[in-house]
Amino acid sequence: MVLLRRIGAGATGEVWRAWHLVLRRAVAAKLPLLAAGDATRLVREGRLLGQLDHPNVVRRVEAADAEEPLLVMELVDGWSLGELVRVHGAFPVAWVLPLLSGAARGVAAMHRAGIVHQDLKPSNLMVDRCGRVKVVDLGISARTDEPRGERSVGTPSFMSPERLDGAAGTPSSDVWGLGLTLFTLLAGRIPLEASGVAPCLLAARPDCPPQVVDLYQRCTTDRDGRGAGSLVEWIDALVPRFGGDLAGLLCASEAKAGNLWG
């Protein structure tokens, strides 16, 4: 493995663009940070990724282990949604709905496998040059059927009320993260503070269709525990009416942002 350049950092380590000498292709290699326990978290992240196989979740290439804590994943040829918000500002609704649909599909696959992400936000969602969304950085993800520590770990601005109170993450808290991601894409900014109260979408985007506002309220008020799978059908019903293809976003991103990861 030849490390080429640092392209990002996650909850458990730094991510590098690398060249895999055996596979002879570019990959993303994640190395642990220096903090105690980061190598253990990286091994756990690789184990969780090995339980998933979905086009909307980043794929593991090689697992990390205690002797060589290096997690090798597919290299997503594109951009994080967090970077694109900083470049473009507020997105049109026509861009947001297809992006949210892909994200919800990936998160729903995690929930079906008994895994919660626990840190959903625009910077942990990537879109490749074909318009496919990938859920990335499972550094603090966990299985719902295993004991969990570090319950306060995460990004406060995107944490659900129960997570801010110290409870473990649930499918509902991941849905909250998708809702706050929806807000960020439409408002062009992250929520101002970690209050556990969802910001008003209409105040940030008065032109937002009522049906999209209803979707946002579903994400941030309905704590029924059904997870992201319950959102996919709802989002897909909105896409034909309010959504559009992502050609405009992808072309604008090529021009303004370049290849942020590659």
Helices and strands as residue ranges (DSSP letters): E 2-9, E 13-20, E 25-32, H 38-50, E 60-62, E 71-74, E 78-80, H 81-88, H 93-112, E 115-116, G 122-124, E 125-128, E 133-135, E 142-143, G 156-158, H 161-164, H 171-187, H 201-204, H 210-221, H 229-242, H 247-256
